[in-house]
Structures are given as structure tokens and as C-alpha cells.
Amino acid sequence: AHYLMKKFNKKVLVITPDDVEARRIYEDLYSFNEGEAFLFPKRDIVFYKIDAASHEIVFERLKVIKRLSEDRPYAVVASVDALLDRMPPFYLFRKYQFSLKIGDKIDLGKFLKKLEVMGYERVQMVEGKGQFSVRGGIIDIFPSTEEYPFRIELFDDEVDSLRTFDVMTQRSIKTAEEVFIFPATEFIVEEEHIKRGISSLSKDLNSYLSKIRKTKSGMAEKLREKFDEIMEEISQGKKRESIKVLINYFYEDLQSIKDYVGEDAIVILDETNRIKQRVSNLQLEFNENFKNLLERGEVIPEQREIFFDYTEVVERLKNNFLVIMNTLAKPEGELHPQRIVNFVSRSMHSFHGKMDLLVEDLKYYKATGYRVLLLSGNKDRAKILKETLDEYGIDSVVVEDKEYDIQRGQVVIYPASITKGFEYVDAKFAVISDSEIFGQTKRARKPVKMKNAERIKSFTELEVGSYVVHVNYGIGKYEGIEKIKVDGVIRDYLKIVYAGGDVLFVPVEQLDLVQKYVGPTDNPPKLNKLGGGEWIRAKRKAKKAAEDLAKDLIQLYAKRQMAKGHAFSPDTPWQKEFEDQFPYEETEDQLRCIKEIKEDMEKDKPMDRLLCGDVGYGKTEVALRAAFKAVADGKQVAFLCPTTILAYQHYTNFLERFKEFPVKIEMLSRFRTPKEQAQIIKGLADGTIDIVVGTHRLLQNDVKFKDLGLLIIDEEQRFGVVHKEKIKKLKENIDVLTLSATPIPRTLHMSLIGIRDMSILENPPEDRFPVETYVVEFNEELIKDAILREVGRGGQVYFVYNRVQGIEKMANFIKELVPNCRIAVAHGQMEESKLEQVMVDFLKGEYDVLVTTTIIETGLDIPNVNTIIVYDADKLGLAQLYQLRGRVGRSNRLAYAYFTYRKDKVLSEVAEKRLNAIKEFTEFGSGFKIAMRDLEIRGAGNLLGAEQHGHIDAVGYDLYLKLLEEAIRNLKGEQPKEEITTTIDLKVSAYIDSSYIEDENLRLEMYKKIASIESREDMMEVAEELIDRFGDYPKPVEALLDIAYIKAVASKLHIVEISEKSSGVILKFKDKDSVDMETVEKMVREYKGNLTFSSQYPPYLTYKYNKKETLLKELIELVEKMKDLQLAKK
């Protein structure tokens, strides 16, 4: 493919028998042609009504279609499944793509209409691809094929500026010259398509209904209702994706991906016999399914036309230059090749990293005049390989030009990788891949754009009905923003309702005193009474608990600092060899964490480090390297896990990674017989075992180590109190590494610096497959299809049913649904040994479906499970669903998640809201911030220990953290900052009008940012953000910014109140000690009669301003001068 594309400068389409093969060929091609090779995934077809679906596959397909609309050569790989998809005519994509440059004129109305035809959805705030929003003269759009969204600013009808922005912070990143906008859907429908589609669909629907009405009236009604709704949505330009199962109605000329690459392209067919077999299996399967769908009244007969049949496709292929690659030269049925070329090829054998064997083969190849290409995977390995071959006296050259012409008898090293090497005997050409040379492949990972959600200043989404905490009044319920006019002055207030219906109105400039209430569980908190003593008591208790905790943490840290431990030697060459065998490129995070851990190990103080990172973020590899370092220094390693199943999983991991090294590894858990346990205990005592992985069995008194050097603890918070005490004893003078899968908040991380060593993995490593997610009403047939599809491709399924009562009944229901599948049940109330047995059997592949409660949220990593079905998803929080979805999609195939709910039950308002949030999250990834925040709070709870949960519950997480930070600062001997809140009562209208920011949540977010202003830099920053996101701001917003800044400076000057009276503006100090008399006297002299000081209690300044219009600017000047004078004295 690569050769033909380059030689003839044409597009190349490779068709494979299945997805796995397509992926493999694509990855090999990508390694040589990054940016020129693409994988075209097959469309996912579901005939049932879907409420929301993720768009990953859609955007992958669009990215390829965009490339095909460019006049450049590209290589596209697709399975035959994707080739059979009927697609809209290609001209529509050429017609509906355009770019905008600065200075272009646009007619806003027509422009927005065009975006809607192109499948873009209008929203309040752009959070995902395929969305746009309009605020005055600012248009935000996230083009379907770009990495970042764009902000288009208009001046009248002209594009005045273009810039990219960050979805998380909504701030601009950098200016751009041009934005390219490609359709956000495959189904571009113009007026005539809609008319044509709906009229012919109605005709077929009516004729079919009249046929079945007599015998199946209920079914006819259901069908009529379903299709009426679909037609209504399509005619309103909504739910474009429904067209994919009705595609034959909407377009006259349907095409396939082959037509998109054009008749000029070269088509390569990989194994035509297997392709043909696959097509016949697909058609059998589809016909069987379709028959069932017809019988159940989900479809009408003409819908079976959504795929091409094989003969149609073959006809279309005949116009192209075809290359057929078959293992056996059989005469082709439908395709008649003009020329058959036979050549002998052999697959390459593996050298498993044994250089002498490789050298022997290379000598033979050189002597017989072969051209040899060695693929090293990356540049570092190319250098190492060249040096090694030099030592063996083999001449080789490292090249980076993929067009390099290899000479006979020459060995060339190139930094790419393919799955398997090969040898063409007649052509005397051999390719040896990195996996054959080194024993495994270093797959470079594509960089992941998304940073941890911690970049968000997290006063996340307050919604009406949210619980909030006011620092002075406690927990109440937020009821929205109210505009109140007093003495002709307009202000916005937050309305908060407390126990007994009492209402508190908080002026928006005091928003810094209000936080969203977040507790350690999903249960709603108890509201406080306004003016009661209970809030003060709860706060006092939490403060005391935070102080005790801080004291414990600091004492523990000091004790470990004093202790003497083993200082490990620097890395050995073996360590490097071990690390080179890691099959992936490390992420920057991993490298940083490994470096931090090794530095700790090399000191003579015992290490005590916490490593945090979500499952799949690569913690295990970091722990394995620490373990290797310890063993290389002659020390033993114990890896302690909370459950037998996790121990089993880590044990198999250790065996796999250490297999090339003389290290003895054992597992001590309930899965070992008493006899085996006794032998392992003996081996630990006499030092013949280097590494032991085990459960709390390791903590029993009969387990003694000869020379334990490193203890690794997985998920420490999941051990009981008794075990925790034993762990404490075991920890005393050895190095300890604790692993945790729950992310923790940045603020907590920062406040613990210096008393708890932490390493944090923030970025997911692998370019994981996206998880195709559906939000859908629970439907037996859909579930059956989903299970059979997964099991049919050799995978396994999680079915999450989150109630122990009734779980057996549900399992039986699934057994009846899919009688040939092997079903198991797992939940937290089972006997521990039984639960563990089920989980291990499932891990070994002895069951197909695991019906389970949410206990699978944490820890377990089973790559073979690639479908998850969640029952009653509307009862779970976003954070839980986010974590559950993360259980699948950990291997090299597409994964599916189905979040189901039951329609017949009346959804409560909360569940309805949740369901909408799940839909938003599924479609655009929005709400990710909230999910992350919930998870972090759980993480914080785990880290701080269960005994703190009650206090976090009583005062909310933010306030508890603040108390903890204060306590730590005090104990470290830092001066506590005196918090003075200045109240400002000036007769100035200061608010954000809905005509400037329409959406209430966005208004609140900006109010919160304004209330957090502490310096002139902050004020400039927020002002810039307002202009960037919403355009130039009106006077009342400017007043709001000025007031926030005056308040910030005044509080530092110990001014507690600034109010407007008939005599002028009064600036009241806290008390006599707060007044810096020298500064006051200088100011009074400078302001000559316009500023007077009164020393009565409390003391105050009176300022006579010049003009009402400039009052705020004058006050800014006044307080800044006072601040500067005080600073100059210091």
C-alpha cells in the first residue's frame, strides 16, 4: 500500500476480512506514514430507539472523509463490513465544507442555518465536537475534524478575529489565521432530501401497516408511533443519526467508501476468500436479526436495504486498478485478475532479545546478498541496536528517510514498527520487526490532549436545587439568582433556603463565602437552621478533627525523617534492560513518578510515598520498576493487596514482566493450599523467594522475611482497622510505596506537600479505544443482541445491577435471554471466598457474562470484557458511571457501554436530571468536570481516613479542606492569615445582565470568579476572560469588577466596611490597632480636606468624592495609594 501510494501518487484503499486485521494493517502503515494512513471504522447499526449515543466512531469516519475530499494521496484501511455501508453521495461533503479567514464577510442568519444543515448542534456552552454557541458577536464552534474548538469574533458582519480555546477553562489559547469547518454528521440533509425521504417512508410505512393491521393491531400502533416520532425529529433537523437505518429513503445515489476514494484509486483486497466468507456470514446474521426485528415490530421490510450486497460492491470495484493478495492462488469467481504473480514469502521467527541468534541470521543474509530492514520501534532503540551490532562486527546504517534505497547485502535500521516481519525469498528481501528482535514491541502512544480536570477552579456547576455551604450560616439549598432594586440601585442576590423555610439573600460580591456542598456520599445533607447554634458546633468539631489529623500527619512524617533505612544503590544495567522491555513508551507522568520513587529509595531515610492514578494510568509499571530495583540490591519485596483476586492479577503481571530474569516470585493467599503456603513462608524466611504478592495473609504472625526492603500496598483504604495496625508495624524501617486508584484534588495535594510524599499520574497513557456509549430504554432484545455480539467475538460482558435483592432473579432472566452463555453472579454480600472464586473464574474466561453490583468500579482490570450494560443507570451518579465505563475499552478493540433506564416508571425530577446529564456526558463528554470532582472527593476521603467522613459530611468538603490547610500551616509555624471580609454598600448598580450572559449557570460561574479577585492581576485576568468569552462588557459589569478589587485591597488594609452616606464615603477600620496612623496622616495631608479621619470607635475615614460617575475609580486610587504607602514602609 505504501509503495503503490508513493509510486503512483494515488489514493489507496485496503479492504480486509475483519476489523482486527484492518486495525493491524493500519497500525503498521501508520508507523511509516503518520498523517497519510487512516482507519475507516464500520458504522455501528442499532435499529432500536436510542436516546443518546457517543460520537467517537462518527468523528473517526468524518476525519477520513475529510481527507478523501482533499486532492492528495492517502492510504485508507477498512474492513469489508465498512465497505458494505451505504453512504450519502460524496458531493454533499464537498458542497458543505468551508473555511473562514479574518476579514471574511458572513450573513449570520444564513451561516447558522448552514451549520444546522451540516449537523452542528446549538448549545449554551461548547464542550464537545459538533457543537456551536452564539453570544452577541461571538460564535464558538468545535469543528468535527479539529483537535480544538474555535472562537469567531465578528465586527458587524466581518470576521474580526479567530482563536482556538480550551474546552475546560473556556479561555482562548492562541490566535488563528483560518478555521476549517467540515460537516458534523454523515447525513447532510437538504430540504429536498427531507421531503423525498419522508414522503417515500410514509408510503412504505402505510402500505406495511395496512397489511399487518388486521392480525397485529398493537404492533401496528407501536410502529406508527415510533416512525412518526422519527419523521418529526428528522424534519426538525434533529437526531440525524436515525437516518442511518433509513438511508435508502433519503438519497437517490447511495455510495460506498470505494466511491469516496474514486475510480482513480488503487484498491487492495486482502484474502478475497476470507472476505467473501465474512460477507456471507454477515448477511446470514443480518437477515436472522432483521427477521426478529420485523416480528417484534421494530422495523419495516424496506429497511433491510441499508447495506450493499457483495455483487453490487464487486461491480463497483471492477472500475479500479485492483491488487488481490491471497495466500493461495485460487481462480477468482467474480473478479478476473489479468495477471497472477506467485512469490514465496516466509514469516519471520522471533529472536526473543537474544542478539547472538540475530547476528547469525544477519551474517547469512549479508553473505547471500539479501536486502535487510530492521525495524527498531523508535529512535533510541535504533541507536542501541546499531551500537550492539557494531560490537558484533555487523555493519549497519540507521536511516530516517523511508524512501531510502537498500542495497544488496546491506543492513538498514529504521525507527518504525510493524506487527510481524517477513522474508521474500525470490526477491532476497527480509524485514525483521522490533517485536522479533527485542521480544516485544515498543508501541508509541499517541499523545492524549486532555489534562486532568484539576485545571478547573472548582466551584463547579451550581444548579437550582443544589446544596450549598455558607461559611457563616451553614448548609442550605440554592434557589437561583434574584435581581433586587433598592433606592434605584440594582443588584443580584443568591437566594438560599434554610431549615424551616428561612431565606438568606447573599449579595453576589460575597459569593466567595458560598461553596457548593459536596460530601463523601450521594445522600443529601441535613439543612441547618438560620441563626441556630448547630452550625457553629459542627464547624468547631470539624476544626478540632482537622487539627488532630494534621498533628498525626506531621508527627508521623517527622518520625520517618528521623528513622534510618536502607539506601538503595543507583540503577544497574539490568534495571535498564528490565525497563526497556516495557511494551509501551512511558508517559511523561510515569517517568516523573519513577524518578521521584528511585530518588527516595536511594536516600537512607525510609521512603513513604503515595502513588495516585486511575486504573489503567500505568501505576503497576511504576511499582514493578521499584520492585526490580529492590531485588537488584538483594532485598525482598512484599506486594500487599486488599483482595485475593487483585493479588492474583498482580501476581500474573509480575510473572509476565520478570520472566527473562532470575527472580523468584510467589503468591500467598487463599488460593494456595496449606502445604504450598508453608513452603512459601519458609522461602520468605530463608530468602529463596525474592518477591511475594499476597493478601492480608502476609500480615499474619507466622510470616517472617529474611530481608524485606520494599513494601508495596495497593488501595490501603480498603484494609480493615486491625490490618491497618499490622501494616503500620510492618512499615517501620522499610521503604513503602502505596498505590491508590482514586484521583485526589490538587488542593489537598498542595496542602500536604512537605508532610506526605505523593506522586500523581494525571494523564491516561494509551491511546485507548473510545467506548461507544448508548443511553437507551431497557429492552430485552437490545440487551440480547449486545451480549451475543460481544460473546460472538470472543469477549465477555459486565451486566451491572446495583441491588443485591433481586440480583439472582436478574441473572436467571439473562440466562433465559441468552441460554447458550455462561452466567455468573457477584456482589459484596457473598461469602468472600465464593466471590473471589467467581471473579477468578471470570478472569480466566470460564464465564461469558458477570451479573454484578458496582463492586467492579475499583481496581480490577480484565481486558477481555468489552461490553458493559448498566441497569437503572439513572439511579447512579455520573462519577460512578464514568468509572464503570472505564472498566471496558482496555484492549485493542472497540468497546460498548449501554446505560439503560426503565421507561414505565415515572422518573423523579432528580432521576430525569441525572438522565439528561448522562445523555450530555455520553454525547459530548460534558459534565466530566463534575464527575472528576466527585471522584476526587471520594479520593480525599480515602486518603484522610474513614474517621474523617462524619466531619466532611457535616461541613462539606471545601470547608473541611480549608480547616485542614489552616491547621497544617499553624503546626508548621506559619503565621495564619487574618481573614477580613469587607462589606461594600455603595449606591452603584453592579450586576451581570442576562442580555450580556444569557445562561444562569454561566452567569453564576463569572460571579464566582469576580468574587474571588484578590489583586489587580486577578481583575485584569477576569476582565480579559469576560471579553474573550462574551464580548465587551457593559457598565454594571465594570462596576462589579471595580467593587471586587476595592474589596480585595480594603480587606488587606483591615477596612471592614465601605458605605455611602450623605457626607461622603465612609471607610471603617476593624479597630484602633488596625489603623496605620502614619499612612492615614500622609493620606489626609495629600487629599487636602477631601479626606478626614475620625478616631472614635471603630475609627473611620470619610472621603468626599468628585463625581458620582468616577466614584469607583477614585476609590481604587485611594485604597491603592494607602496600600503602596504601607508596603513602602515595610
NORPE-V879679 format. One line per field, one symbol per residue. ss: DSSP state (h for helix, s for strand, l for the rest). phi: phi as a letter, one per 30 degrees, with the letter a starting at -180 (. if undefined). psi: psi as a letter, one per 30 degrees, with the letter a starting at -180 (. if undefined). Layout:
BEGIN
ss->???
phi->???
psi->???
END
This chain:
BEGIN
ss->lhhhhhhhlllsssssllhhhhhhhhhhhhhhllllsssslllllllllllssllhhhhhhhhhhhhhllllllssssshhhhlslslllhhhhhllsssslllsllhhhhhhhhhhlllssllllllllsssssllsssslllllllsssssssllssssssssllllllssssllsssslllllllllhhhhhhhhhhhhhhhhhhhhhhllllhhhhhhhhhhhhhhhhhhhllllhhhhhhlhhhhllllslhhhhhllllssssslhhhhhhhhhhhhhhhhhhhhhhhhlllllhhhhhhsllhhhhhhhhlllssssslllllllllllllllllllssslllllllhhhhhhhhhhhhhlllssssslllhhhhhhhhhhhhhlllllssslllllllllllsssslllllllsssllllsssslhhhhhllllslllllllllhhhlllllllllllsssslllsssssssssssssllssssssssslhhhlssssshhhhhhssslllllllllllllllllhhhhhhhhhhhhhhhhhhhhhhhhhhhhhllllllllllhhhhhhhhlllslllhhhhhhhhhhhhhhllllllsssssllllllhhhhhhhhhhhhhhlllssssslllhhhhhhhhhhhhhhhllllllsssslllllhhhhhhhhhhhhhllllsssslhhhhllllllllssssssslhhhllhhhhhhhhhhhlllsssssslllllhhhhhhlllllssssllllllllllsssssssllhhhhhhhhhhhhhlllsssssllllllhhhhhhhhhhhlllllsssslllllhhhhhhhhhhhhlllllsssslhhhhlllllllssssssllhhhllhhhhhhhhlllllllllssssssslllllllhhhhhhhhhhhhhhhhlllhhhhhhhhhhhhhhhhhlhhhhhhhhhhlhhhhhhhhhhhhhhhlllllllllllsssllllslllllllllhhhhhhhhhhhhllllhhhhhhhhhhhhhhhllllhhhhhhhhhhhhhhhhhhllsssssssllssssssllhhhllhhhhhhhhhhllllsssslllllssssllllhhhhhhhhhhhhhhhhhhhhhhl
phi->.ddddddchbdbccccdadddddddddddedcbeibcbccdddccbdddcdabdcededdddeddddddcdbdbcccbddedddddbdddeddddcbabcbdjdcbceedddddedddjdcdbdbdbaeicbbbbiccccbcddccdbdcccccciccdcabadbcddcicdcadbdabcccecbdcdbcedddedddddddeddddddddceddbdddddddeddddddddddddicheddddcbeddcbdcdbbeddddjdddccccciddddddddddededdddddeddddcicbcedddddcdcededeeddddcdcbccbdcdcddddccddbcccbcbbdddcchiddddddeddddeddcidcbccccjadddddddddddeddicdabcbccdcecdddiccccbdbbbdbdabcdddhbbbcdddddcjaccddcddcdddedddddccdgdcejddbcceccjdbcdcjcbdbcbhiccbcbdcbcceiidccccdddceddcbddbcdbdddddddddiddddddddddddddddddddeeddedddddddcbdcddeeceeeddddddddbdddeedddddddddddddddcddbbcccleeidjdeddddddddedddciccbcccbdbeddddddedddeddcddbdbcbbbcaddcdeddeddddddddcidcdbbcacdedcdddcbcdadcbcccchedcddeddddddedddeccdbbccbcddbdeededdcdjbbdbbbcccdddddddcdcbcaddbeddddedddddddcicbbcccbcbddjddddddededdbddcccbbbadcdeeddeddeddddddidbcbcdbddddecidbcddcbbbccdhddccdedddddddddcicbcbdcbbcccbcddcdddeddedddddddedddbidieededdeddddddedddjdddeeddddcidddeddddddddddddiddddddccccbbcdbdbacddddbdddddddddeddddddbadeedddddddddddbjdcdeedddddddddeddddddcidcabbcbddkccccddadddcceededededddhidbbcccdcddaccccddbedceddddedddddddddddddd
psi->eeeeeeefhlkkkkklfleeeeeeeeeeeeefhkffklkjllkkkkflkkekllgeeeeeeeeeeeeffkilklkkkklfefffkkllkffeeeehkllklkfkkkjeeeeeeeeeeggkkklekkflkglllkjbgkkkkjkfglfllkjkkkjcgkjelklllkeefgkkdlllekkkjllglfijkleeeeeeeeefeeeeeeeeefefeefieeeeeeeeeeeeeeeeeefgglheffffggefffkejkllfefeflfflkkkkjieeeeeeeeeeeeeeeeeeeeeeeeghfllefffgfllleeeeeeefffljkkkjkekjlkkdfkjkfkkkklkkklklkfhgjeeeeeeeeeeeeegglkkjkkfeleefeeeeeeeeeeggkklkklfjfgkjklkgkkkkkiaklekllkjeefhkkkkleeeefflkjkkkkkkfklkgffkjiiljklkflklkkeffakakkglkkkkkkhgkklkkkkkklkggkkkjkkffgfffklkkklflfkklkklkkglfeeeeeeeeeeeeeeeeeeeeeeeeeeeeflkakjlllkleeeeeeeffkflkkleeeeeeeeeeeeeeflgkkkikkjkklkgggeeeeeeeeeeeeefggllkkjkkfleeeeeeeeeeeeefgffkikkklkjafgkleeeeeeeeeeeeggfkekkklafffflffjkkeikfkkkkkhefflleeeeeeeeeefeglkkkkkkfkllkeeeeeffkffkkkkkjfkkdlilkljjkkkkkkjeeeeeeeeeeeefggalkkjjjhkekfeeeeeeeeeeeifflkklkklfglkeeeeeeeeeeeefgflekjjlagffekekjjffjgkkkkkhffflleeeeeeeefflhgahlklkkjjllkefkkkleeeeeeeeeeeeeeegglfeeeeeeeeeeeeeeeefkfffeeeeeefleeeeeeeeeeeeeeffgkkkkkjkkkkkikikkjljlffejekeeeeeeeeeeefgkfleeeeeeeeeeeeeefakllefeeeeeeeeeeeeeeefggkfkjlklffakkjkleaeffkjeeeeeeeeeegiffklkkglklllkkkjlekeegeeeeeeeeeeeeeeeeeee.
END
